[in-house]
Amino acid sequence: MISSHIGYYSLILGFILSISLLIYSIYCFRKNNTKINQNIFSILFLQFFTVIISFISLVYSFVISDFSNETVYNNSHTTKPIFYKISGTWGNHEGSLLLWLLVLTLFIFLFIIFSKKQPTRYRLLSIFFQQIIICGFFLFLLLTSNPFNFLFPVPNEGLGLNPILQDPALAIHPPILYLGYVGSSIIFSASLASLVQNNINSLWAAHIKKWIQIAWVFLTIGILLGSIWAYYELGWGGFWFWDPVENVSLMPWLCLTALLHTIIVLEKRSLLKSWTVILSIATFTLSMSGTFLVRSGILNSVHTFANDPKRGVFILLFLFGLILLSLILFFIYQDKENNSQKKFFLISKETSILVNNWFMMYFLSVVLIGTIYPIFLEVLINEKISIGPPFFNKLLIPFLAVFLIFMSIGPKLNWIKDNFEKIKYLRIILFFICIILSFYLIKKTSSEILFTSVIGGGALYLLFISIEDLFKKKYNISQVISHFGFSLFILSILFNSLFSTEFSANMKVGQELSFKKDQVKFLKIKISEKENYKSVIANFEIIDEKENVISLYPEIRIYNQPNILTSEADIISSVFSDKFMVINLLKGEEIFNIRYQTKPFMIWIWISTFLISFGGILGLLKRN
């Protein structure tokens, strides 16, 4: 109980410090201070420190199972392992918002420390805009989502954490994802500050690019961890199923990727100034919109935390205010930088980046419409619909091939202006060879052979071009690795979707069934008691046509608190394919539903995404 008191009053103190920073930063700005004084650094540090104290207090309450705290009571249990007690701190609505606030205060503190070479008035305005966001989160926590509410009388036991959240990947997934989300807030604040100061130029682009890369890397890794978790935990054997909450993490990633490329154009040629600001605003807006959709209870997903309309209304009004403020500032100040626009030439690196920006905005629009259209339809005519993979595939796939081609040729073009005469016809021949090779690989497996051949050819072409560029010093190695990873990613998904096989049946212990040229044997089950669940482990043998034997051990877990049954897949991964099996208990506890899948090139989806992230990390470490 003491820890909850400390955490709550630390939040109140942090809010008071945030109000002080809000007033003091604008006061110093109006006084035309030429240097940020020590007072602001001290208040920023104290603000960060109070939120750390508050967060540690909540963690401690979870560790000691302090059920006088309502958040702990709703999301923990005495039998839960210590690792999941700690991760349960952010595995709920209130704790996740407190983690958001912690990262917000951390980012502005680090931003001020590492931006000492930037103009003082710009830094003061960045503090001001960031504190508006931080104040909003303080109010949100204190008024609608207090993680330190008390219960009396104190319960003896808690309700426990949702078992599907009790997983190592999902335990570290939210903090990393939030670093990406919240990283967009500092980009938003810095962009508005630079806009007001008429400071959007090449020097500012070089400065803010690092912060864009930080947010992009964390967001990419966060999405990767979420996909890995969905693959082995949800029991269907896929890494992405266009779940609305998956989509709300993809949308800011698409916008942030476009911004990352746009900032390069601004740095090199002082072009796309307004577009850079728009993308900065849009990226943060989409990150905040994701928070609104997940925590309002509007979306129906395994990822959602809350179902409280009051919280959704608060976030919606807060988000609306931030968007309105940013748009007013944009329309007031954006005219100042239009006079310096330079001419675009059709054949140039900046044009290829702009075209790919258009593609990414189209992809973003499709994902956005597919995510929010069902919500609006339900509000307008009270009809519930679900938009799934067919919608996204039909609208995204036809444009993906052209996007890949521009990714291949764009880095090879010169800045300002290039010409057709420099085109190497061997590369054109290579492109058609890639199309033919793709056609040959998939001609017997795809009903839409034209689309898949062109996409496969485009991905192969980008793959070969990237491999060639890896051995040439004149190209940006971080960009080449990321593009190489993206080509490998598209190929892995394509071949995975075309060559996957699935066997589903109801089986009893001792039964044997045939699947194509394989034999599936259900040998036995083993029951054991664990710390907070009962485990039912099945033993299967898969015998292929060459008499090779694979043993798989899928599991059913029956948790004690809450009393929920989950299925844990057993996966054997190799370079070329995954063997994936999951079981579900049917009525009578004698018959099990079996799903056995072969998932070609599955591991390459994870490797390719890691390569994309690794390219971003190299770019971050690179000295300008």
VEXLUM-109913 format. One line per 8 residues: number of its first residue (from 1); their letters; for each residue x negated, y negated, z of C-alpha. Coordinates in pm, 1 decimal. Example, Ala and Ser with C-alpha at 12.3 -4.5 7.8 and 13.67 -1.06 7.14 Angstrom:
BEGIN
1> AS> -1230.0,450.0,780.0; -1367.0,106.0,714.0;
This chain:
BEGIN
1> MISSHIGY> 0.0,0.0,0.0; -289.0,-236.3,77.4; -432.1,-184.0,-271.0; -97.6,-280.7,-426.3; -91.3,-601.7,-220.5; -446.0,-684.5,-334.5; -356.8,-611.3,-696.9; -40.1,-820.9,-688.8;
9> YSLILGFI> -194.7,-1128.0,-526.8; -494.6,-1100.6,-759.4; -248.9,-1125.2,-1049.8; -93.0,-1437.0,-900.8; -435.8,-1593.8,-845.0; -536.8,-1504.4,-1201.7; -221.8,-1674.6,-1332.5; -302.1,-1992.0,-1135.1;
17> LSISLLIY> -656.7,-1987.6,-1278.6; -513.0,-1942.7,-1626.8; -290.7,-2249.0,-1585.5; -596.5,-2439.6,-1457.9; -797.9,-2337.3,-1765.2; -512.8,-2434.7,-1993.4; -499.3,-2786.8,-1846.5; -872.9,-2833.5,-1791.5;
25> SIYCFRKN> -977.5,-2719.8,-2141.4; -741.9,-2963.0,-2314.6; -849.9,-3237.5,-2070.8; -1217.4,-3183.6,-2162.8; -1122.0,-3173.1,-2530.8; -945.0,-3509.6,-2511.0; -1238.9,-3657.5,-2317.5; -1468.3,-3557.8,-2609.5;
33> NTKINQNI> -1705.2,-3363.6,-2387.9; -2024.1,-3278.1,-2572.2; -2095.8,-2975.6,-2353.0; -1882.7,-2714.8,-2177.8; -1950.4,-2769.6,-1809.5; -2016.9,-2502.7,-1550.8; -1666.1,-2538.5,-1406.0; -1505.9,-2377.2,-1711.0;
41> FSILFLQF> -1753.5,-2087.3,-1706.4; -1683.3,-2036.8,-1336.9; -1305.8,-2041.0,-1380.7; -1327.9,-1802.0,-1679.2; -1537.2,-1561.9,-1474.3; -1302.7,-1587.6,-1173.5; -1003.8,-1523.9,-1398.2; -1168.4,-1212.9,-1542.6;
49> FTVIISFI> -1273.1,-1102.9,-1194.3; -919.2,-1133.4,-1051.8; -778.3,-918.5,-1332.9; -1054.8,-659.5,-1275.6; -962.2,-650.2,-905.0; -595.0,-610.4,-996.5; -669.9,-330.0,-1242.4; -903.7,-146.3,-1000.7;
57> SLVYSFVI> -634.1,-173.4,-732.4; -387.8,0.7,-962.9; -642.5,270.8,-1050.8; -709.0,326.3,-679.2; -335.8,354.4,-611.3; -313.9,627.4,-875.1; -621.4,810.3,-742.7; -491.3,826.2,-382.8;
65> SDFSNETV> -131.8,896.6,-501.0; 13.6,591.1,-328.4; 383.4,652.9,-399.4; 483.5,331.1,-227.0; 387.0,183.9,-563.9; 675.1,233.1,-808.8; 441.7,261.4,-1110.3; 241.8,538.4,-941.2;
73> YNNSHTTK> 562.3,715.7,-834.2; 699.7,711.9,-1189.4; 379.2,828.4,-1358.0; 178.7,1047.0,-1120.4; 189.1,1353.0,-897.1; -36.9,1492.9,-624.8; -120.4,1806.4,-827.4; -233.0,1610.9,-1131.9;
81> PIFYKISG> -610.6,1636.2,-1205.7; -811.4,1327.6,-1108.0; -896.9,1246.7,-1471.3; -528.5,1219.6,-1559.9; -452.5,1026.9,-1243.7; -697.7,762.1,-1365.9; -578.2,768.5,-1727.7; -221.2,755.2,-1597.9;
89> TWGNHEGS> -301.8,396.4,-1498.8; -258.2,288.9,-1861.8; -35.0,580.5,-1969.7; 273.9,374.0,-1886.8; 429.7,40.5,-1972.8; 315.6,-167.8,-1674.6; -38.4,-29.1,-1661.2; -90.4,-63.0,-2035.0;
97> LLLWLLVL> 9.0,-430.5,-2019.8; -234.2,-486.0,-1732.7; -505.0,-326.4,-1949.7; -407.9,-566.3,-2231.4; -453.3,-857.8,-1992.3; -790.0,-725.5,-1875.4; -920.1,-706.7,-2232.3; -777.3,-1052.3,-2315.5;
105> TLFIFLFI> -970.0,-1214.3,-2029.9; -1283.3,-1014.1,-2113.8; -1280.3,-1126.6,-2478.0; -1248.8,-1498.6,-2409.5; -1521.9,-1477.2,-2143.6; -1760.9,-1302.6,-2384.0; -1657.9,-1529.4,-2672.0; -1758.4,-1844.3,-2483.5;
113> IFSKKQPT> -2089.6,-1687.3,-2377.1; -2182.7,-1578.1,-2731.2; -2064.0,-1890.3,-2915.4; -2301.1,-2142.6,-2757.6; -2424.0,-2262.2,-3097.6; -2072.0,-2357.3,-3205.7; -1925.1,-2709.9,-3159.9; -1805.9,-2777.6,-2805.9;
121> RYRLLSIF> -1461.6,-2908.3,-2907.7; -1402.3,-2593.6,-3113.8; -1489.3,-2373.9,-2815.1; -1262.4,-2575.8,-2584.3; -971.2,-2539.3,-2824.5; -1039.6,-2165.8,-2853.2; -1012.0,-2141.1,-2473.5; -688.2,-2340.9,-2484.2;
129> FQQIIICG> -517.3,-2121.4,-2744.3; -641.0,-1799.6,-2582.5; -511.2,-1916.1,-2244.1; -164.2,-1969.0,-2393.0; -165.4,-1597.4,-2482.1; -310.4,-1498.6,-2144.0; -52.3,-1707.5,-1954.5; 221.5,-1532.9,-2151.2;
137> FFLFLLLT> 91.2,-1191.6,-2048.3; 58.0,-1297.5,-1685.2; 421.0,-1411.2,-1687.4; 530.3,-1094.5,-1863.6; 366.5,-880.6,-1596.2; 482.5,-1085.7,-1299.0; 841.8,-1140.2,-1413.5; 942.6,-824.8,-1602.5;
145> SNPFNFLF> 669.9,-559.4,-1573.8; 507.6,-587.3,-1233.3; 278.3,-284.4,-1184.3; 282.8,-340.7,-805.8; 651.1,-309.7,-718.1; 709.4,-142.4,-379.9; 932.6,152.2,-292.6; 1085.1,204.8,51.0;
153> PVPNEGLG> 1121.3,458.3,195.3; 800.8,596.7,47.5; 861.1,919.7,-152.3; 655.6,1228.5,-68.9; 598.3,1312.4,-435.7; 583.2,1135.0,-769.5; 770.1,1212.5,-1090.8; 449.8,1292.8,-1280.5;
161> LNPILQDP> 310.0,1189.5,-1617.9; 454.5,1313.9,-1946.5; 249.0,1630.7,-2018.6; 181.4,1538.2,-2381.6; -1.8,1232.0,-2249.7; -223.2,1451.9,-2030.7; -491.5,1495.3,-2292.8; -852.4,1367.8,-2318.6;
169> ALAIHPPI> -807.8,1209.9,-2663.1; -496.0,1022.3,-2559.3; -657.2,919.5,-2232.0; -930.3,722.1,-2414.8; -718.1,631.9,-2718.4; -523.8,335.5,-2564.7; -823.7,141.4,-2426.1; -1007.3,164.6,-2758.1;
177> LYLGYVGS> -695.8,75.3,-2956.7; -631.8,-222.7,-2727.2; -984.7,-349.9,-2787.7; -887.7,-365.2,-3155.1; -546.8,-520.7,-3089.9; -673.0,-777.5,-2839.5; -977.4,-851.2,-3055.8; -733.0,-1000.4,-3304.9;
185> SIIFSASL> -624.2,-1250.5,-3037.2; -967.8,-1413.7,-3020.6; -973.4,-1431.6,-3402.2; -629.8,-1596.8,-3389.2; -736.7,-1849.5,-3123.9; -1068.1,-1929.1,-3295.4; -898.1,-1971.1,-3634.5; -643.7,-2218.5,-3498.0;
193> ASLVQNNI> -919.1,-2407.0,-3314.1; -1130.5,-2424.6,-3628.8; -828.3,-2528.7,-3836.4; -748.0,-2818.8,-3602.1; -1114.1,-2924.6,-3603.5; -1136.3,-2899.6,-3984.7; -1425.0,-2662.0,-3920.9; -1336.3,-2373.1,-4153.5;
201> NSLWAAHI> -1656.1,-2333.3,-4352.7; -1937.3,-2089.2,-4427.5; -2106.2,-2136.4,-4089.4; -1782.8,-2068.7,-3902.4; -1718.9,-1762.8,-4122.6; -2059.6,-1617.3,-4031.8; -1979.0,-1672.9,-3663.5; -1626.0,-1527.7,-3659.1;
209> KKWIQIAW> -1714.0,-1234.5,-3888.5; -1878.2,-1050.9,-3596.8; -1559.6,-1074.3,-3391.5; -1354.7,-950.4,-3686.6; -1591.9,-654.1,-3723.7; -1567.4,-573.5,-3350.9; -1186.8,-569.5,-3362.3; -1185.0,-370.9,-3689.2;
217> VFLTIGIL> -1423.9,-100.8,-3561.2; -1231.0,-48.0,-3237.2; -895.9,-43.5,-3416.9; -1024.7,211.2,-3669.8; -1165.1,439.9,-3398.7; -845.8,400.5,-3193.4; -629.1,506.7,-3488.0; -866.6,800.0,-3553.7;
225> LGSIWAYY> -834.3,924.4,-3193.5; -456.1,893.0,-3211.5; -450.5,1096.7,-3533.1; -670.0,1369.4,-3385.5; -440.0,1387.0,-3082.6; -127.6,1409.0,-3302.3; -292.6,1687.1,-3504.7; -357.5,1931.6,-3223.0;
233> ELGWGGFW> -108.9,1820.1,-2957.2; 224.6,1770.1,-3134.6; 216.1,2119.7,-3282.3; 300.2,2053.2,-3646.0; -53.0,2056.1,-3786.0; -58.1,1710.6,-3942.0; -264.6,1401.8,-3868.4; -13.0,1138.1,-3982.5;
241> FWDPVENV> 363.8,1162.1,-4017.5; 459.6,794.2,-4060.2; 591.2,772.7,-3706.1; 700.6,409.3,-3643.4; 445.0,365.7,-3364.2; 170.3,503.0,-3588.2; 279.4,248.0,-3847.2; 256.1,-45.5,-3606.6;
249> SLMPWLCL> -112.1,34.3,-3553.6; -173.0,76.1,-3928.2; -23.2,-261.8,-4020.7; -271.0,-483.0,-3828.7; -550.8,-254.8,-3954.9; -453.7,-326.5,-4317.4; -435.4,-698.6,-4243.8; -765.2,-693.8,-4053.6;
257> TALLHTII> -934.1,-505.8,-4339.4; -815.0,-771.3,-4584.2; -942.6,-1041.5,-4345.9; -1281.2,-869.8,-4315.8; -1327.5,-889.8,-4692.8; -1186.2,-1242.8,-4719.0; -1426.2,-1377.4,-4456.1; -1715.6,-1256.6,-4674.6;
265> VLEKRSLL> -1586.2,-1473.2,-4961.8; -1552.0,-1768.9,-4725.1; -1905.3,-1712.8,-4596.1; -2061.4,-1685.4,-4942.7; -1861.0,-1938.2,-5142.9; -1643.0,-2144.3,-4903.4; -1331.0,-2012.8,-5078.2; -998.0,-1875.5,-4946.9;
273> KSWTVILS> -994.4,-2099.4,-4640.2; -616.8,-2113.6,-4602.8; -584.8,-1743.9,-4682.6; -834.9,-1666.0,-4404.7; -624.4,-1855.6,-4151.3; -303.6,-1689.5,-4273.6; -458.1,-1343.8,-4238.1; -588.0,-1430.3,-3890.1;
281> IATFTLSM> -239.5,-1536.0,-3781.0; -77.7,-1234.9,-3949.6; -317.8,-984.2,-3791.8; -247.2,-1107.5,-3440.5; 126.0,-1133.6,-3512.6; 134.6,-771.0,-3626.5; -59.3,-661.3,-3317.0; 189.0,-843.3,-3094.6;
289> SGTFLVRS> 483.0,-711.6,-3298.1; 356.8,-361.2,-3230.9; 366.3,-441.6,-2859.6; 722.9,-569.7,-2895.8; 845.9,-266.1,-3092.6; 681.9,-8.8,-2864.5; 784.5,-167.3,-2535.3; 1134.6,-285.2,-2622.8;
297> GILNSVHT> 1276.0,66.0,-2659.2; 1381.9,-12.1,-3017.8; 1163.3,257.7,-3170.4; 1227.9,624.5,-3109.1; 886.6,785.9,-3075.8; 678.8,1008.7,-2851.1; 447.5,708.5,-2806.0; 699.7,462.1,-2663.3;
305> FANDPKRG> 673.3,358.3,-2298.3; 972.3,148.9,-2207.1; 1341.9,119.3,-2276.1; 1418.1,-217.3,-2120.9; 1576.6,-480.4,-2352.1; 1474.3,-763.8,-2114.2; 1110.3,-685.1,-2175.0; 1167.4,-675.7,-2548.6;
313> VFILLFLF> 1344.4,-1012.7,-2543.1; 1058.7,-1169.4,-2343.2; 795.0,-1044.2,-2590.0; 1010.1,-1144.9,-2886.6; 1054.5,-1501.3,-2757.8; 687.1,-1525.1,-2666.1; 582.2,-1395.7,-3008.2; 823.7,-1632.1,-3181.3;
321> GLILLSLI> 670.6,-1925.2,-2989.8; 315.5,-1826.2,-3087.7; 410.1,-1785.6,-3454.4; 593.9,-2118.1,-3456.7; 296.6,-2295.1,-3295.1; 48.4,-2144.2,-3541.6; 263.9,-2225.9,-3846.3; 315.7,-2587.7,-3733.1;
329> LFFIYQDK> -59.7,-2629.5,-3688.1; -126.1,-2463.4,-4021.6; 106.7,-2690.6,-4218.1; -21.0,-3001.5,-4039.2; -392.2,-2933.1,-4082.3; -431.1,-2703.8,-4383.6; -418.2,-2989.4,-4639.6; -753.2,-3114.9,-4514.1;
337> ENNSQKKF> -940.1,-2825.0,-4665.5; -766.0,-2790.8,-5001.3; -982.0,-3055.5,-5169.4; -1294.1,-2844.1,-5144.4; -1155.0,-2541.2,-5327.4; -1379.6,-2411.5,-5601.2; -1292.0,-2242.0,-5926.2; -1231.3,-1867.7,-5950.0;
345> FLISKETS> -1366.0,-1681.5,-6251.9; -1187.2,-1368.9,-6370.9; -1495.9,-1147.0,-6369.3; -1655.1,-1203.4,-6028.0; -1696.7,-1038.0,-5690.3; -1461.6,-1280.9,-5517.6; -1186.6,-1209.5,-5771.1; -1216.6,-834.8,-5714.9;
353> ILVNNWFM> -1193.3,-892.1,-5338.0; -886.2,-1110.3,-5387.8; -719.1,-845.1,-5605.8; -786.1,-578.0,-5344.4; -640.5,-817.6,-5085.7; -322.2,-824.7,-5292.3; -313.9,-446.1,-5295.2; -359.4,-429.0,-4918.5;
361> MYFLSVVL> -81.4,-682.6,-4869.6; 141.8,-466.9,-5089.5; 55.3,-155.8,-4884.8; 124.7,-357.4,-4568.2; 463.2,-470.7,-4704.9; 567.2,-112.5,-4781.3; 471.6,7.5,-4433.5; 643.4,-293.0,-4272.3;
369> IGTIYPIF> 968.3,-240.9,-4465.6; 964.7,133.6,-4399.6; 921.7,68.0,-4028.3; 1171.1,-212.9,-3961.3; 1439.2,-143.0,-4226.4; 1602.4,134.7,-4017.6; 1614.8,-106.1,-3721.0; 1793.9,-378.1,-3918.6;
377> LEVLINEK> 2029.5,-124.7,-4076.7; 2132.0,3.3,-3734.2; 2190.3,-352.3,-3608.5; 2393.1,-458.8,-3915.3; 2611.0,-154.4,-3986.6; 2543.0,74.6,-3688.6; 2401.3,346.5,-3911.5; 2088.2,539.6,-3817.2;
385> ISIGPPFF> 1848.1,651.0,-4090.1; 1495.6,789.0,-4087.1; 1235.1,687.0,-4344.2; 969.2,951.4,-4390.9; 673.6,1048.9,-4612.4; 863.3,1060.8,-4948.1; 941.2,687.6,-4926.1; 581.5,590.1,-4849.1;
393> NKLLIPFL> 428.5,833.7,-5098.5; 640.7,712.8,-5390.4; 562.1,346.3,-5324.6; 196.1,374.5,-5222.4; 42.9,652.2,-5432.4; 92.9,497.4,-5782.5; -108.3,188.1,-5682.1; -379.6,369.9,-5492.2;
401> AVFLIFMS> -574.1,473.4,-5804.3; -612.2,112.8,-5929.4; -711.0,6.9,-5578.7; -987.7,269.6,-5577.4; -1116.2,150.8,-5916.2; -1146.3,-207.8,-5791.2; -1324.9,-78.5,-5481.5; -1573.8,93.4,-5714.1;
409> IGPKLNWI> -1651.1,-193.4,-5949.7; -1608.2,-491.8,-5712.5; -1938.5,-458.6,-5518.8; -2132.6,-439.4,-5845.3; -2008.0,-775.4,-5972.4; -2193.7,-1101.7,-5912.9; -2066.3,-1392.3,-5710.2; -1918.3,-1691.5,-5900.0;
417> KDNFEKIK> -1919.7,-1536.9,-6249.6; -2007.8,-1216.3,-6429.6; -1953.1,-1096.5,-6784.5; -1835.9,-790.8,-6979.2; -2172.9,-746.8,-7147.6; -2328.3,-611.0,-6827.8; -2080.4,-322.5,-6808.0; -2260.4,10.8,-6828.6;
425> YLRIILFF> -2068.8,240.2,-7059.2; -2209.3,543.5,-6877.6; -1993.0,440.8,-6581.2; -1684.7,436.4,-6803.2; -1773.8,786.2,-6921.4; -1824.9,889.4,-6557.0; -1476.8,764.2,-6471.7; -1312.8,979.3,-6739.5;
433> ICIILSFY> -1522.8,1277.3,-6632.9; -1389.4,1227.2,-6278.8; -1031.1,1221.8,-6409.4; -1090.2,1545.7,-6604.0; -1257.6,1710.2,-6305.1; -969.0,1606.5,-6080.5; -718.0,1742.5,-6333.5; -901.3,2075.1,-6347.7;
441> LIKKTSSE> -907.4,2106.6,-5967.6; -537.6,2042.1,-5911.7; -363.2,2150.2,-6233.8; -215.0,2464.2,-6076.0; -106.6,2314.7,-5746.1; 69.8,1981.2,-5804.6; 405.2,1909.5,-5966.4; 305.9,1542.6,-6014.2;
449> ILFTSVIG> -16.5,1621.1,-6193.4; -56.0,1279.6,-6358.2; -54.2,1080.1,-6033.0; -264.9,1325.5,-5839.3; -521.2,1357.3,-6120.6; -564.6,980.8,-6149.1; -589.3,933.4,-5770.7; -831.3,1224.2,-5737.4;
457> GGALYLLF> -1033.0,1086.1,-6028.6; -1041.0,738.3,-5875.3; -1156.4,878.9,-5540.6; -1423.5,1093.1,-5706.6; -1542.1,792.3,-5906.9; -1572.6,579.6,-5590.5; -1751.9,871.2,-5422.1; -2013.2,904.9,-5698.8;
465> ISIEDLFK> -2061.9,527.5,-5731.6; -2109.6,498.1,-5353.8; -2365.0,782.0,-5354.3; -2554.1,600.4,-5630.7; -2544.2,273.6,-5436.3; -2679.7,440.5,-5120.7; -3018.2,468.7,-5293.2; -3026.4,105.9,-5409.8;
473> KKYNISQV> -3149.4,-155.4,-5163.8; -2966.7,-444.4,-5329.5; -2627.5,-323.9,-5204.4; -2487.8,-375.9,-4855.0; -2549.5,-39.5,-4687.4; -2269.0,-82.9,-4430.5; -2018.5,-159.7,-4706.8; -2139.7,133.2,-4917.4;
481> ISHFGFSL> -2103.6,378.1,-4626.5; -1751.7,254.4,-4548.4; -1648.1,279.9,-4914.8; -1805.6,624.5,-4937.5; -1612.0,726.9,-4626.3; -1288.1,592.3,-4774.6; -1334.7,788.3,-5099.2; -1404.5,1103.5,-4896.8;
489> FILSILFN> -1096.6,1026.8,-4685.4; -866.4,1006.5,-4989.5; -1012.4,1326.0,-5140.3; -978.6,1513.0,-4810.4; -612.9,1410.2,-4773.1; -539.3,1495.1,-5136.1; -690.7,1843.7,-5123.9; -548.7,1906.0,-4776.9;
497> SLFSTEFS> -195.1,1831.0,-4894.9; -232.1,2033.9,-5215.4; -397.4,2348.4,-5080.4; -243.7,2386.3,-4732.3; -47.3,2703.5,-4662.1; 197.8,2783.3,-4383.7; 347.0,3098.0,-4232.3; 640.2,3072.6,-3990.9;
505> ANMKVGQE> 826.9,3361.2,-3828.6; 977.1,3492.6,-3507.1; 762.5,3767.8,-3352.9; 747.9,3995.6,-3049.7; 436.9,4118.8,-2872.5; 292.2,4415.5,-3066.0; 455.0,4313.3,-3396.4; 263.3,4279.8,-3725.5;
513> LSFKKDQV> 367.6,4078.9,-4033.0; 219.8,4010.4,-4377.8; 145.9,3660.3,-4506.1; 25.9,3648.1,-4866.8; -287.6,3865.1,-4849.9; -331.5,3829.2,-4472.8; -202.5,4039.4,-4184.3; -81.5,3861.4,-3870.4;
521> KFLKIKIS> -90.3,4073.0,-3552.5; 64.2,3963.1,-3221.7; -151.1,4159.8,-2972.4; -60.4,4041.4,-2619.6; 14.0,3752.6,-2384.7; -164.5,3648.0,-2066.0; -4.8,3442.1,-1786.7; -210.0,3239.0,-1539.9;
529> EKENYKSV> -152.2,2962.2,-1283.4; -339.1,2632.5,-1325.1; -359.6,2324.8,-1105.0; -38.1,2162.5,-1225.8; 109.6,2403.0,-1481.1; 163.1,2770.0,-1564.0; -18.1,2889.3,-1876.4; 114.1,3152.0,-2122.0;
537> IANFEIID> -165.8,3238.6,-2366.4; -90.3,3456.6,-2668.8; -353.0,3660.5,-2853.8; -325.0,3693.6,-3232.5; -544.6,3854.8,-3495.8; -549.2,3737.6,-3856.0; -698.1,3993.1,-4098.6; -767.9,3870.5,-4452.6;
545> EKENVISL> -804.9,4075.6,-4771.7; -1177.9,4120.3,-4708.5; -1106.3,4269.0,-4364.5; -1243.1,3961.6,-4185.7; -1080.6,3923.1,-3842.9; -994.5,3589.7,-3677.8; -866.3,3573.9,-3320.2; -640.0,3286.1,-3220.5;
553> YPEIRIYN> -510.4,3199.1,-2872.3; -220.5,2948.3,-2887.8; -78.1,2849.8,-2552.1; 247.5,2746.6,-2388.1; 220.9,2532.5,-2074.8; 501.1,2501.7,-1820.6; 431.3,2191.3,-1610.2; 554.7,2166.4,-1253.2;
561> QPNILTSE> 612.6,1789.2,-1241.3; 786.0,1690.8,-1454.7; 921.3,2036.2,-1540.6; 839.2,2030.4,-1911.0; 725.1,2299.0,-2153.1; 460.5,2212.7,-2412.8; 291.0,2406.4,-2692.0; -86.8,2387.7,-2725.8;
569> ADIISSVF> -226.2,2480.4,-3067.2; -536.1,2692.9,-3112.5; -752.9,2569.2,-3397.7; -1060.9,2725.2,-3554.4; -1240.5,2461.9,-3761.1; -1494.0,2523.4,-4035.1; -1650.8,2313.9,-4308.6; -1388.1,2415.4,-4562.3;
577> SDKFMVIN> -1067.6,2470.7,-4363.7; -892.7,2486.8,-4027.7; -697.4,2787.8,-3902.9; -413.3,2641.4,-3698.3; -162.1,2834.8,-3487.6; 108.9,2719.9,-3249.3; 381.1,2917.3,-3069.4; 712.8,2824.2,-2912.4;
585> LLKGEEIF> 914.6,3026.0,-2665.5; 1262.2,3125.9,-2781.5; 1558.2,3247.4,-2576.7; 1509.1,3556.9,-2366.5; 1134.0,3500.7,-2318.7; 1058.0,3796.3,-2544.8; 1060.8,3642.6,-2890.7; 818.2,3367.5,-2993.2;
593> NIRYQTKP> 835.0,3138.2,-3293.9; 497.2,3149.9,-3469.5; 354.3,2888.7,-3703.9; 22.6,2971.3,-3867.4; -135.7,2725.2,-4110.8; -452.9,2697.2,-4312.7; -554.4,2332.0,-4348.9; -831.9,2284.7,-4609.1;
601> FMIWIWIS> -1089.3,2006.4,-4560.4; -927.8,1897.6,-4234.0; -1256.5,1826.1,-4061.8; -1355.1,1595.0,-4349.5; -1061.8,1367.2,-4271.0; -1215.7,1306.0,-3927.3; -1571.0,1281.1,-4064.6; -1467.7,1035.7,-4335.9;
609> TFLISFGG> -1284.7,810.9,-4087.4; -1590.6,817.9,-3863.0; -1804.0,714.0,-4164.1; -1567.9,423.6,-4230.8; -1610.5,313.9,-3867.7; -1986.4,375.4,-3877.0; -2016.9,143.4,-4176.4; -1842.0,-125.1,-3971.5;
617> ILGLLKRN> -2079.1,-65.4,-3677.7; -2382.0,-103.4,-3908.6; -2237.0,-428.5,-4041.5; -2191.6,-548.8,-3685.8; -2552.9,-468.6,-3594.0; -2690.5,-620.6,-3913.0; -2869.2,-951.8,-3875.3; -2741.2,-1222.6,-4107.5;
